[in-house]
Amino acid sequence: MRRAMTVLVTALMTTGGMVALAPPASATDTTPTPAPEIVPRDLTITVTGLGPEDRTCQIDADLYVPDGVTARKPGPALLATNGFGGTKADQADFAQGFGEHGYVMLSYTGLGFVDGDLCPITLDDREHDGEAASQLIRFLGGDPSIVAVDDATGERVQVDQVIRQDRRTKVAHDPAVGMVGGSYGGQIQFAAAAVEHAAGTDRLDAIVPMITWNDLSYSLNPDNSGFPGGSSLNGSVSSPDTGVFKYQWSLLFTALGLVSGLQDLPALGNPEQVRNLATANCLNFDAPVCTALAEVAGTGYASAGSVDFLRSNSVASYVSDVRTPTLIAQGQADTLFNLQESVATYSALKQQGTPVSLVWHSWGHSGLDPLPGELDRRNPENSYQGRQVLAWFDHYVRGRGPAPEPVFDYYRDWVMEETGDIEQAYASAPSYPVGTERTLHLSGGGLLGGSLVEDPARVVPGLNSFSSVAPIGPNYTETAFLDQAGPVTDPPGTAIRFSTPPLGEPLDVVGSPRLTVQLDAPTVVPTQGIGPGGRLTVFAKVYDVGPDGAVELPHRLISPARITDVTKPVTIELPAIVHRFEAGHRLAVVLAGGDLAYRGATLPQPVSLTTGQGRTQQLTVPVAY
């Protein structure tokens, strides 16, 4: 099991699953001889006073010091940790690649993962993970109170090869340091920045979080009808109510966390240690994680307490303490942490004046391989994103080069198909959002579905009905990361669809459409006041329908919603996408009663949607020019 789960982890759940792609060599290759590999020192670093339990944890870390970087010629530093289920080894390519640019790197295995220590997974919270990262930053700043031992020699290690900023900042043990990493290794950067700012030290100079979350309660329990102000652009995806449980991804996380804990036990045959893992450490997690899983199994939704717990382990709950210059990179191919989460974090940071840029790249948790020339971690200077990250760190950490201009960059697959050029495939704007909005009105209905029209005077009265039929499914969009290729299906009676006429010219959508509808669900009205279990659950999505009727759901992204009051109009923000609807294709908006990737309503919920006078039924689409 250990071998199988290790392969699963490294291939699918961490940024270590990315492949560094270098240009192919030719018969007359003139590529310069690469610098010699940096041999890291394997360290055990003791971090203390973590959380209300006052925990002491042993951190497994690798320290990479490039040739020529010494106490007399110190270099800037980077700190990085793994994605969920990974280890310190996942950042080796980053360490070697940035080491060739003079960066010292400390890569460490996050709390609770396979490191020989029994501290549990604490979901990148500030009190444990953030405080541990803060102590590692002090270690890079030469703090002798942080105990680090070289595993090969048993010697104490104190860093003196990193540029110190103490004299300028008046902060003790202040290294020139940035953080980089993805997924779980992305959120930790926000936690570390917040801990440092709250302490008044601000030792962290720049961060580059990739494919990570804004609000973990939204990631695992989304309600796309509850955004403050109706849009993630307002700086939040945090609904005041519980959402729809994303059970496939959540169960996968739980399994990976448990396997990490089992691999850390000195002896699996020790019954007492196994019992402790299952109870005191709650399957290698903080206890509230198991509470949330039990709630969903029993009631079908997470309680307010569990939502608060997940949110507390998210930048959404402490964004005002993140003042570190931030380059956010989020994946278009990502049904775990979608683009809306990056929009919320970006917007909140921008509103408070934190230097921030946003990149939407091609890869994500639903497809981890960057395209050739997109991100090469081993040779960052040879890739589009690698050069962005270098420029960010060179200015904010090293103190060289101009300040990067704030940008919103986004990858366009149709340009890549036309040109094969990654540089041309990326569009750039000074900020998000881009383009303009176009409003389409839902019209007509019946068994064949309705239409989308631009002129409200052309709306045809109609009645459209659908129903959920089971708590899980039967509508199908994906199987977490395991299947992104199966056909998208909506069995008869479980969904309604409204489509544009065939488009006369391509339509480029960049951002989140918004669907505003008035629904009728008579069986839900008497139960919705009882609590979340009695409320209407729906799933909204946008299809690209080809001339032959073939359906494409861009990146398998959908927007679940648990509607608080079905008697009132509701706005559901649809997934943010970057997608070209080609001429001759139709854009369609769909409402469904279920999805196999989520835990929906316990009982069937018949729903109808009426179009015509007096009904607000419209779709707003962000169009880029």
N, C-alpha and C positions, 0 to 999 in steps of 0.2 A: 504493500500500500504506500509505503514511504516513497518508493521510486516513482510510482504512478502519479502521486500527488505532487511530487517535486516537478515532474515534467509539466503537469497541468499549471502549477503556479508560475513557473518561469516562462512558459509559453503564452499564458493568457492573462494573468492578473497583475503583472508588474511591467514597468517600462523596460525591464531586462528582456522582455519578449520581443523588443524591437531589434531589427537587423541593421547593423551599420553597413551601408553600401558604398563601396569605393569605385572609382572609374576603372573599367577593365584595362589591363595592361596590353600594350601592343608589342609587335616584334621589335620595335625600336623604342622601347619605353625609356623615357628620360625623366621619369618621376624621381625626385630627390630621395636619397636614402633616408628612411624614417629614423627618427631619434630612437635610441635604445629604450626598451620598455622600463618603466619605473617599477622597481621591486618594492612593494609596500611593506611596512612593518605591521605585524598583527598584534593589536593591542587589546587589553581588557581595561576598560575605564569604569571607575566606580562613580555613580551619581547618587546623591543622597537627598533626603528630605522631600521626597516626591509625594504630593497629594496629602489629603487629610490623614492618611495612614502613616505618613512619614517614612515611606518606603526607601530602601536602598536597593539599587539594581546594578547588575554587572552588564556593561555594554560591550559587545564584540565589534571592534572597529579596525579598519585598515587606514594607515596614514601613508599617503603618497607624497614624497618630496622630490621634485624634479632635480636632475643634475644641474649644478650651478647655483641652486638656491640654498643659501647658508645663513647663519646668524649675521654675517657681515653683509650679505646680499640677499635680504629677505624678499619673499614674494607675497602676492595676495593669496587669499585662501578661499576654498569652497567647502561647504558642508552638505552632505547628501545622505539620504536613507532610502530604504526600499519601498516598493509598492506592496500592497497587501499580500502576505504570504511569502515574500521574498527575503533576501538577505543582503548583506553589505556587498557581496560579489556582483550584484546587479548593476552597480555604478562603476565597474572597473573601466569600461570604455570611456565614460565621461572623465574619469580620473586621468587616464592615459592621454586622451585628446586635449583636455585643458591643461594637463601638465606640460605638454609641448609648448604651451603659451605662457608658461611660468607660474601656473597656479598650483599651490599646495592643496591637496584634497584630503579631507577626512570623511570616509564612507563608513556608515555604521548600520548594524541591524537594529531595526526598531524594536521597542519594548514589546515583548510577548511573542516574538517570532523566533526562529531557530538560532539560538545563541548560547545555549547551555545555562540560561537563567530562567527561573520560574516566575518572574514578574508577568502579570497578565496583560493582554491587549487592552488598551485604554482609549482606543479610537481617536488618536491624535488630539487628545484634550490638552488644555493649557497646564493643568495642575501636575500632570505626570509627563506626557510627551514633550510639551512645550518647555517645561522646566528642565527636563533632561537635555534638550537641544541647547538651551541657554547655557547650561554648564559645559557642554561641549564647545560652544563658542568661546567661553572663558578659557578652556583648555587650549584652544588655538591661539588665544591671547597670552599664553604663558603663565596662567594662574597655577601656582604650586600647590594650592589646596585641592585641586582636582587630581585624584590619584589615578595614574595610568601606568600599566605594567606591560612591558614587551613580553609577549607569550613565549618567544623563542629563547630569551636570555634571562627573564625574570627581573630585568632592570627597570627602575622607575624611569618614566619618560616625561620630559618637559619640553614643550615646543618653543623654539627660539628662532625658527626660520620664517616666520610670518610677519609681515609689516604690522607695526603697532601704531595706533592712533591716539594713545593715551594723552600725549601732551596737547594735542589739538582739541580733543573732545572733553578732556578732564575726567574721563571714565577709566577706571583701572582695568587692565587686561582687555583692552579693546582692539581686536585685530581688524585688519581690512578683510572683510569676509562677506560672501554671498551664499545663497542656498539655491540648489537646483534639484529637480526630481519630479516624478509623476505619480498621479493617483494618490495613494496613501502617503507617498513621499512628496506630494505636492501640498496637501493640507497642513502637514507639520510645519511648513515654512510660515504659514499664517500664524500658527500657534506660537512659534518661536518669536516672530516679530512682535506679537501682542504682549508676550511675557516681557520682552526687553523694553518695550515702550512703557508698559504699566510700571516697570521698576525705575523708569527714568534714565535708563542706560543706553538704549538704542544702539547696541553694538552691531546689529545686523544691518549691512549697508545696501543690499539689493536681494530680491528673490525672483525666481522664475518657476512658479508652480504650473505644472502641466496636468491636463485631464483630471482635475480634482473637483471637489464639491463646494458649493456655497452653503447649503443647509442639508445635512445628512437626513433630516426628517423628510425633506422633499425628495431627496434621491431615492430613498427606500419606501416612501409612503406619500407619493405626490398627490397634490390637489391643485390642478391647474385652473380652477375656478376661484381660488382664494388669494391670489396675489394682491398685496396692497396697491391700490391704484389700478388694478387690473392688468398689470404688465410687469415682467421682470426688469424692464427698462427703468422702472422707478427705484431699483436698487434692492429688491427683495423677491424671493420665491417662497417666503415663509407664510403659509396659510395659518389663520387663527384656528382652523379646525383640522381634524385628522383626515388623511387622504386615503388612497387606494394602495394596498400593500403590494410591493414588487417582490413577490415571494421567491421567484427563481434566483434572482441575484442575491437576495438576502440569505437563502439557504446555502448558496455556494460560499458566501463569506463565512458563514458559521462553520461549514465543513473545513475550510482552509484554516481557520483559526484553531479548531480542535486539532487538526493534524500537526500544526506548528507546535502546539502544547505537548502532544504526545512525543514528538521528536526531541523535545527538550528534556524529557524525563530520563534520569540516569538509567533506570531499569523499568521497562514496561511491565515486568512481572511483579512490581511492588504494589500491592493492592491499595495501601494507604495513599500513595502518591496519585494513583489513578482516581481514587475517591476525592482527593483534594482538588484535582483538576476539574472534576465533574461538578463539584458543589461549591467549595470556597472560591475557586477561580471561575466557576460557571463556564465550563467548556473552554477555558483559557481566555475568557472575556471578563470584563467588569460585570457584576451581577445584573445591572439594569438591562443588559442586552438579552439575557435569557428571559427576563420579565416581559420584554416586548414581544419576543417570539411566542411565549406562552399565551399572551393576550390575543395575538392574531390567530393562533390555532383555536382558541376558545370562542372568540367573538367575531373574528373576521376583520378586525381593525386594531390599530395601536391606540392606547389611552393617551390622554393629555400629558400624563407624567412621562410616558415613554417618548412622546414627541418632544417634550421639553429637554429630556436627556440627550436625544440625538442632536437637537438644535444646539445645545450647549457645547457640543464637540464640533462646532462648525464656525467658520469665519463670520457667518451671518450674525452670530450672537455677540461678537466683539470687534466688528470691523472698524469701529472708531479708534481702536488701539493699533491698527495696522497703518503705520505711516512710512513704511519702508518702500522705496521705489519698486514697482511690481510689474513684471512682464507676464501676463496671463496667456497661456497657450491651451486651447481647448479643442477637442476632437469632434469633427462632423460625424464620424462613424462611432457613435457612443450612445448606447441606450441606458448606460448606468449613470453617468454624470453628463447631462446633455448641455447643449450650448446655452440654454437659458440660465444655467447656474453661473456660467462665466459672465453673462450679461449683467446679472444681479451684482456680482462682486465688482466687476469693472465699473458699473454705474455708481455704486456706493463709494468706492475709492475715489472716483473722479469728482463726485459731489463734495467730498471733504478735502479735496486738494492734494491727495496722495499722487505722486507721479505714476502713471499707469498707461500701459498699452495692451492691446488685445489682438491675439492671432487665432484664427480658426483654421486648423490644419486638416489634412485628409484623414489622419489615423486617430484611433481612439480605442476604448475597451472592446468595441465590436469588430475591430480590425486593426491590430497593433503594428503592422508594418508600414513605416513611412515610405513614400515613393522615392525612387532614385533621385538624389540631389535635394531631398526635402529636409531630412535631419540625419546627419551622420555624426554620431556621438564620438566615434573614435577620431574622426578628422573634421571637427566642426567648421573649420574655415572653408571646407569644400561643399557646404550645404546651405540652403536658404535660411532655415531656422537656426542652424549652428552659428552663422554669421550674426544673426540678430542677437543671440544670447551672448556671444563674445563682445559685441558692441555695448550691450547693456552692462555686463560686468566690467569691461575695460573702463567705462566712464564712472560708474557708481562705486565700484570696489577698488579698482587699480588707480583711478584718478587720471586716466588718459583719454584723450579724444573728446569730441563734443558730446553734449547731452543728446541722447536719442530723441528725435521728434516724436511726440505722441502719435500713435497710428492705430488704425484698425485694418488688419490684413486678413484676407480670406481667400481660401483655395477654391478654384472653379474647375471641376472635373471636365466640363465640356471644352474648356480652353486647352487643358492638358491633352485631351483626345485629338484636338485639331492640330496642336503645335508640337507636342512632345517636349515642351520647354517648361520646366518647373518655375522659372522666373516669371514667364508670361502668365502662367496659370494662376499666380497670386495677384489679386487686385489690392490696392492700398487706398485708404481714405484717412483723413485726419482724425476721425472718431466714428464711433458707432452711435446711431444707425446711419444707413446710407439710403439714397434714392428717395422715393416718395411712396405714399400709400394709395391703394386703389380699393374702393368698396364695391363688393358684389352682393346682390340680394338673392335670397333663396326664394324660389318660385315653383309653384305647381307641386306635383307629387304623384302618388300612386305606386303600383307594383314596379314600374320601371324607374322610379326615382324622379327627382325634380331637377331643375336647372338653376344655374347662377347667371343673373343678368345685371348689367351695369345700371340700367335706367329703372328706378323704382316704379315708374309708371307702367312698366312692362311686366310687373309681377303678376302671376296668375294664381288665383286662390287654389289651394290644394290641401290634402290631408295625408300625412306620412306617419307610419307607425312601425315600432320595433319593440323588442322585449329582451331582457336578459333571460337566460334559461337555466343557468347553473352558476355556482360561486366561482368556478374557474372555467373559462372558455365559454362556448366552443370556438369563438373567433380566434384566428391565429395570425400573429405577426412575427414572432421570433421565439427561440428557446435560449434566452440569455445570450451568452457568447457562443453557445454550442452550435446553433443553426441560424445563419443569416441568409440562407439561400432558398428555403422552402417557400412554396407559393403562399401568398397572403390570401386568407379566406374569410368570408362573412356568410355563414349559412343563411338561407332564406328566413326572413322574419326577425333576424338578430341585429340588423343594421339598416340605416337609410343613407342614401347618397344623393348629393346635388352636384351637377357638373356644368362646366362652361360648354358652349359650342366649341367645335374644333378651332384652335387658335390660328389666326391668320399670320402671326409672326411669333418668334420665340418670346417667352416671358421668363425673365430672370428674377427669382425670388431670393432675397437675402434678408433673413431675420425671421421673426415669428408672426404668422397670420393670427388673427383674433376672430373667434366665432362668437357672436352674440345672438342668443336664441331665447324664445319663450316656449317652454315645454309644458305638456300636460301629462301628469302621472297621478290619476285619482287614487290609486291604492297606496301611494307614498304620502300623500298629504296628511292622513291621520297619524302616520308613524314617524314623520321626520322630526317632530318635537321631542320624541322619546330619547333620541341620541343618534350617533353616527350609524349604527346598525340599521336604523329605519329610514335613512336618507337615500336619495337616488344616486346611483353610481353609473357614470357613462364614460365612454372612451371616444375621444375625438381624434381624427387623423386626416391627412391630406394625401390623396392619390394622384399620380400621374398616369392617365389612361391613354394608351396608345391607339392609333387608328384601327388596330385589330382587336381592341378591347382588352389587351394585356394590361395588367395593373402593376405599377411600381409604387411602393411605399418608400419614399426617400430615407435611406439608412434605417428602416424599420422603426422609425420614431413615432410615438403616439402620445396623446395627452389625456391621462385619466383624470376624472374629477368626481368628487363626492359633494353634491350640491346641497347647500344648507337649507335653502327655501325654494322649492320647485314652483311656487306660485308667482315668483318674480322672474324677470329676465335675468339671464346669467351670461357672463362673458368668460369664455374658456380660451386661454392663450395656447395656441397650437405650437408644436415643436419648432424651434428655430432651425432653419435649413439654408443651405446654399444650393439652389437647384434650378436648372433650365428646363422649362416645359417647352418642348420643341413645337414648331408650327405643325398643325395637324393633330396635335395631342389635346387632351382635355385636362383641365385642373378640376379635381373633385374634392369636396369635403364630405366626410363620413362621420356619423354618430353611431356607435355600436353599444350593445348591452353588456359585452364581456370581452375578455382577452385571456388567452392561456398563460400569459406571463404574469398575471396579476390575480389577487384574491378579491373578487367583486362582491356583489350583493348575495346574501344568503338565500333569499326568496326571489322568484321571478318578479320583475318590475315592468309592466307594460307602459310604454311611453308613446305619445303622439306629438307631432309638430304640425301646426297649421300655418299656412302661408296666406297672405292677403292683407287687406286693409286692417290697420290697427294692431298688427303684429310686427315686432322688431325681430327680423330674422336676417342677419347679414354676416358676411365674411369680409374682413379687412386684410388685404394682402400687401406686404412690403415689397416694392418692385425697385430693382436697381437698374440704372441706365448707364 
